[in-house]
Amino acid sequence: MYDQSVQIGRQQRRSPYRSGRDRQGRGQQEQIRFAQLFICLALFLAIFLGKGLFPQKLGQVREDVLALMGADLDIPKALTSLGEALMEGDSLLADLGAFCVEVFGPAPKEEESPVEVSMPPVQPGAVLAAELEFLGGKSGGAVRADHYADFSRFGMEPLRQDLEPVQGAPAAEAAEVPEPPSAVLAAGTVVMVSDYSGDPLPGSYTMDQLSLGDLETMTPVMGRLTSIYGYRDHPINGKYLFHGGVDIGGQKGDPIAAFADGTVEYTGKNDSYGLYLQIDHGNGVKSFYAHCSKIVVTKGQAVEIGEKIAEIGSTGTSTGPHLHLELKYNKMHLNPAYYVEFLEN
């Protein structure tokens, strides 16, 4: 029911004569009513998805909007009347009217206890401006869904975690955590201590496996192991002597590749090793190749890993074509079997 002031207002609106002051007051009321409708519409769109999910928060929203629009106007009565009128229209206006009535309806008779909210206070003006700017943008469907599901900007708790995801929205992919790179031991670091218990080793020889640092290496010749690193009976003179490298069998003329990147330190020839050369790989690591039939590099030449440096032969003191390979770290001879591969016998 309308009160007496409303009825008098109706009688005044029926009068065909109005003073200038009445017309001015009427224009101001229309402007106020238009502004109120615009604010209701913006807020309706902004929290449309949350309607019904958090009715306990509507009282707080009502107080914030009333603080924004001013306490001098009878906002609840005006907007409640507006909402009741809109509820008689089509579905969209009816929803808007119901929303206005729900938000701006008469305050409860009994004073309600304030809801404790741990989130920072909401600034209605800033929220309204942000929502209008977002609605005018060109965000995709998934972005809009995430935006409307986040009600923290209204001082409200997030939506239930058990809600179904928006159909067609891309599923969140688990972030791939890169594996930390494995630490590279410095060249010369002992990787494995040998359990060697044979005859005492000559000076500058070790049975332990040492790290070559971050040096990239490869097997110079893929063949069968014909003689190991360590003590053996010499195949020609029969003496029990220490063999400072490994022998890898092959065919005469087969290519010998560089063990790693480096620089040819020297080349030479003698009665024991025949044609030989040595490559300096840096960080104290060097490789030595002997009994070659041909050497195709020269002293001081830079070579790359896998590059052909010589050919297998049987020069010097040898019983057949093979590669005698030695590896060194700072003049300490290492067992090449730790660093190269062989064909099975």
Sequence and secondary structure as in RCSB ss.txt:
>XXXX:A:sequence
MYDQSVQIGRQQRRSPYRSGRDRQGRGQQEQIRFAQLFICLALFLAIFLGKGLFPQKLGQVREDVLALMGADLDI
PKALTSLGEALMEGDSLLADLGAFCVEVFGPAPKEEESPVEVSMPPVQPGAVLAAELEFLGGKSGGAVRADHYAD
FSRFGMEPLRQDLEPVQGAPAAEAAEVPEPPSAVLAAGTVVMVSDYSGDPLPGSYTMDQLSLGDLETMTPVMGRL
TSIYGYRDHPINGKYLFHGGVDIGGQKGDPIAAFADGTVEYTGKNDSYGLYLQIDHGNGVKSFYAHCSKIVVTKG
QAVEIGEKIAEIGSTGTSTGPHLHLELKYNKMHLNPAYYVEFLEN
>XXXX:A:secstr
   HHHHHHHHHHH S   HHHHHHHHHHHHHHHHHHHHHHHHHHHTTTTTTT GGGHHHHHHHHHHHH SSS H
HHHHHHHHHHHTTS HHHHHHHHHHHHHHS   SS        S    HHHHHHHHHHHHTS   HHHHHHHHH 
 GGGT     TTS   TT                  TT EEE     SS   TTB  SEE  TT     SS  BE
EE SEEEE TTT  EEEE SEEEE  TT EEE SSSEEEEEEEEETTTEEEEEEEEETTEEEEEEEEEEE   TT
 EE TT EEEEEB  SS SSSEEEEEEEETTEEE GGGT   B  
